[in-house]
C-alpha cells in the first residue's frame, strides 16, 4: 500500500546517512529516529511509511523527502496521485507529471507570470501615473 513513500524515504535515508558519515568521519547510518528528526516527522510515521502501511499525503513532508532523496517533488507527488487516480485519463496525467512529461507546473507558473507582467511601456506608465494595476489569470487545466 505504501510502496511509493517507502521507496523515496529509503533514498532520503541513504543521503542522510551519507551526510552524517561525512560529518562524523566514519560510517553513521541514519536510524529511523535520526531520519524523523531531519524530516520533521514522528518515528511512528517513519515506521508506517517503511512498512508500507500507508502513503504520505502531506506535501511539506513530501518536499522534505524529495530534498533529501534528491528528486523533484513532482516525481513523488505525481506517482502518489497516479496511484490514487480513479480514471485512466487522470492517471495518465499524473504519471506524465511524475516523469516530468507534463509541461511542468513550475514552467506553467513562470510562463503565466511572465505573460502577465507589464511590459516596459506599461511599467513606465505605472511609474509616471502611480496607477494601481492588478493582473490575474484564470487558468484551465483541462
Beta strands, then each sheet from edge to edge (+ up, - down):
end
